[in-house]
Amino acid sequence: MEKVINYLTGFFGGLMAVMMSILPVTILWYVLTGGDVWGMDVITNLTSLVNMFGTGGFTGLVVLVMLGGFFVKE
């Protein structure tokens, strides 16, 4: 069971690393070309995500801190 958990943790950790490396490239692509990436408007999606946290008040702050905790390595 421990091997399965370690395998899944490694898999999702690697997947998150790939996603976090693709994000700046998609933002740069949108800024340089003005075109959508894979049919998504990256800047608009990021802006709406930040606005949701901002209008969420204390709950938005708590969720933002929890999400930030996922990206911090100990």
N, C-alpha and C positions, 0 to 999 in steps of 0.2 A: 504494500500500500504506500509505503514511503517513497518507493521508486516512482510510482505513478504521480504522486503529488510533486516530487522534484521535477519530473518530466514536464508536467503541465505548467509548473511555475516557470521553468526555463523557456518553454514554448511561448507562453504569453509575454514573458519578459522580452524575448527576442522580437516578437511581433510588435510590442509597444515601442521598442527601439527603432524598428523600421519605420513605423508610423511617425515617430517624432523626428526622424531624419527626412521624411518626405514632406512634412508640413512646411518647412522654410522654402523648399524648392517650389512647392505649389504657390506659395505667397509671392515669391520672386517671379514666377511665370505670369501670374495675374497682373503684377505691377508692370512688367515689361511689355506684355502683349495685350492686356485687357481682356483676354479670353478666358472662358471657363475651363476648369481642369476636371476632366472626367464628368462633365455635365453639372458641376457644382460651382457656385460662386463662393470661393473660399473666404474672401474678405467680408462679404455680407454675413456668412455663417458665423465667423469669428466675432464680428461686431454684435450680432444678435445674442451670442452666448455671453459676451461681456455685459451687455445690457440686462440680460436676465439675472445675472448675479448682482448687478447694481440695483435693480428694482426689487430684489428679493429681500432687502433689509438684512436683518440679523440672520435669517435662515440662509440667504444667499451667501453671506460671509462664512457661515459654518460649513456649507457645502463646498465652497471654494477652498477652505482650509483642508477639508477632507480630501478633495481631489489633488491638492498640492502635495499632500502626504504620500500619495501613490507614486509621485515622480521623484521624491527625495530618497537617495540611497543612504543607508546607514553604514 
